[in-house]
């Protein structure tokens, strides 16, 4: 079902926390992916994988972004890695799942997906990454799905309409947001498949 439902694309939820809004100059600070699994012809939220990212050399990190995300770059337990290391590690996980479901490519699922996609594309260029598992330009945006299914565009409000527990205190961590977005995605797709 999974490969047939999305034209041989494996949906992978991505969330990125950044140091601002410009993918060329602002750093990626966290990245998380949540794998979508299939069981009994229904989509299910799989495991979430994340990395704290070391800001690339010369990047700009806006103070307002750190206040919003509550990321502490100098926290002693923040074991950050380079963008290149994080992306290649996550690509291995995606490719393994892609092969499991006989999919030809992955497709990025995100809340405001083009934002996350734009930061990924800038990171690919910076790190000279030529091959990625993701479709080059197509994404699935849970803002659009959310407004279709619930009339809402804000993630917390979509969750409220879908009876998904949303914790404002946990929000804006890449791992939490990726998992919540995956729950929204699965809930909506499963409802429309009935």
C-alpha positions as CSV (number, residue, x, y, z in Angstrom):
1,X,0.0,0.0,0.0
2,X,2.7,2.5,1.0
3,X,4.5,2.4,-2.3
4,X,1.3,2.5,-4.3
5,X,-0.4,5.2,-2.2
6,X,2.3,7.8,-3.0
7,X,3.4,6.7,-6.5
8,X,6.5,4.8,-5.2
9,X,7.5,7.8,-3.0
10,X,8.3,7.1,0.7
11,X,6.9,9.9,2.8
12,X,9.5,11.1,5.4
13,X,8.6,13.8,7.8
14,X,11.3,16.4,8.3
15,X,11.6,19.2,10.8
16,X,14.4,21.7,11.0
17,X,15.2,24.3,13.6
18,X,17.3,27.2,12.3
19,X,19.1,30.4,13.3
20,X,16.8,32.5,11.1
21,X,14.7,32.5,7.9
22,X,17.4,32.8,5.2
23,X,18.7,29.3,4.1
24,X,21.8,30.8,2.5
25,X,23.0,32.7,5.6
26,X,21.2,31.2,8.7
27,X,22.4,27.9,10.2
28,X,20.5,24.7,10.6
29,X,20.7,24.1,14.4
30,X,18.6,20.8,14.7
31,X,17.2,18.4,12.2
32,X,14.9,15.4,12.8
33,X,13.2,12.9,10.5
34,X,10.2,10.6,11.4
35,X,9.8,7.5,9.4
36,X,6.3,6.6,8.2
37,X,5.5,2.9,8.5
38,X,2.6,0.8,7.2
39,X,0.6,-1.7,9.2
40,X,-2.7,-3.3,8.1
41,X,-3.0,-0.9,5.2
42,X,-2.8,2.1,7.5
43,X,0.0,4.6,8.0
44,X,1.7,4.6,11.3
45,X,4.3,6.9,12.9
46,X,7.6,5.2,13.0
47,X,10.9,6.1,14.8
48,X,12.2,9.7,15.0
49,X,15.9,10.3,14.5
50,X,17.6,13.7,15.2
51,X,20.9,15.5,15.2
52,X,22.0,18.8,16.8
53,X,23.9,20.6,14.1
54,X,27.1,22.6,14.5
55,X,26.5,26.0,12.7
56,X,28.4,26.2,9.5
57,X,31.4,28.6,9.3
58,X,30.3,32.2,8.8
59,X,26.6,31.5,9.4
60,X,24.3,34.0,11.1
61,X,22.3,33.0,14.1
62,X,19.6,35.4,15.1
63,X,19.0,36.0,18.8
64,X,15.2,35.9,18.3
65,X,15.5,32.4,16.7
66,X,17.3,31.1,19.8
67,X,14.8,32.6,22.1
68,X,11.9,31.1,20.0
69,X,13.4,27.6,19.8
70,X,15.1,27.7,23.3
71,X,18.2,26.1,21.8
72,X,21.3,26.7,23.9
73,X,24.3,26.4,21.5
74,X,26.8,26.1,24.4
75,X,24.8,23.5,26.4
76,X,27.3,20.8,27.6
77,X,24.9,18.0,26.5
78,X,24.4,19.4,23.0
79,X,26.5,16.9,21.1
80,X,26.3,18.6,17.7
81,X,27.7,17.3,14.4
82,X,28.3,18.9,11.0
83,X,25.5,19.3,8.5
84,X,27.3,16.8,6.2
85,X,27.5,14.1,8.9
86,X,23.9,14.6,10.0
87,X,22.5,14.5,6.5
88,X,24.4,11.5,5.4
89,X,23.5,9.6,8.5
90,X,19.8,10.4,8.0
91,X,20.0,9.5,4.3
92,X,21.1,6.0,5.3
93,X,18.1,5.5,7.5
94,X,15.8,6.9,4.8
95,X,17.3,4.7,2.1
96,X,17.0,1.6,4.2
97,X,13.3,2.3,4.8
98,X,12.8,3.2,1.1
99,X,14.2,-0.2,0.1
100,X,12.0,-2.0,2.7
101,X,8.9,-0.6,1.1
102,X,10.2,-0.8,-2.5
103,X,10.0,2.9,-3.1
104,X,12.0,4.7,-5.7
105,X,12.4,8.0,-3.8
106,X,11.5,9.7,-0.6
107,X,9.2,12.8,-0.5
108,X,9.6,15.4,2.2
109,X,6.6,15.8,4.5
110,X,6.6,18.9,6.7
111,X,4.6,21.6,8.3
112,X,5.5,24.6,6.0
113,X,7.5,22.0,4.0
114,X,9.0,24.4,1.6
115,X,10.8,26.2,4.5
116,X,12.5,22.9,5.5
117,X,13.2,22.0,1.9
118,X,14.9,25.3,1.2
119,X,17.3,24.8,4.1
120,X,18.1,21.3,3.0
121,X,18.8,22.4,-0.5
122,X,21.2,25.1,0.8
123,X,22.9,22.5,3.0
124,X,23.3,20.2,0.0
125,X,25.0,22.9,-2.0
126,X,27.3,24.0,0.9
127,X,28.4,20.4,1.5
128,X,28.5,19.4,-2.2
129,X,26.0,16.7,-1.7
130,X,24.9,15.6,-5.2
131,X,22.6,12.6,-4.4
132,X,19.8,12.7,-1.9
133,X,16.9,10.3,-1.3
134,X,14.3,13.2,-1.6
135,X,12.4,14.3,-4.7
136,X,14.1,17.4,-6.1
137,X,11.1,19.7,-5.8
138,X,7.9,18.0,-4.7
139,X,6.9,18.1,-1.0
140,X,3.8,17.2,1.0
141,X,2.8,20.1,3.2
142,X,0.7,19.4,6.4
143,X,-0.5,23.0,6.3
144,X,-2.4,22.3,3.1
145,X,-3.6,18.9,4.4
146,X,-4.6,20.4,7.7
147,X,-6.7,23.2,6.1
148,X,-8.4,20.6,3.9
149,X,-9.1,18.2,6.8
150,X,-9.8,20.6,9.6
151,X,-10.0,24.2,8.3
152,X,-6.9,25.1,10.4
153,X,-3.3,25.9,9.3
154,X,-1.6,26.2,12.7
155,X,-0.1,22.9,13.8
156,X,-1.4,23.2,17.4
157,X,-5.0,23.9,16.1
158,X,-4.8,21.1,13.6
159,X,-3.8,18.7,16.4
160,X,-6.7,20.0,18.5
161,X,-9.2,19.3,15.7
162,X,-7.7,15.8,15.2
163,X,-7.6,15.0,18.9
164,X,-3.8,14.7,18.9
165,X,-2.2,15.9,22.1
166,X,0.0,18.9,21.5
167,X,2.4,20.2,24.2
168,X,3.4,23.9,23.7
169,X,6.3,23.4,26.1
170,X,7.8,20.7,23.9
171,X,7.1,22.5,20.6
172,X,10.0,23.9,18.5
173,X,12.3,21.1,19.1
174,X,13.0,19.3,15.8
175,X,12.3,15.9,17.2
176,X,9.0,16.8,18.8
177,X,7.7,18.8,15.8
178,X,8.7,16.0,13.4
179,X,6.8,13.4,15.5
180,X,3.7,15.6,15.9
181,X,3.7,16.4,12.2
182,X,3.9,12.7,11.4
183,X,0.9,12.1,13.6
184,X,-1.0,14.8,11.8
185,X,0.0,13.4,8.4
186,X,-0.9,9.8,9.3
187,X,-4.2,10.8,10.8
188,X,-5.3,12.8,7.8
189,X,-4.2,10.3,5.2
190,X,-5.8,7.4,7.1
191,X,-9.1,9.3,7.3
192,X,-9.1,10.0,3.6
193,X,-8.3,6.4,2.8
194,X,-11.5,5.2,4.5
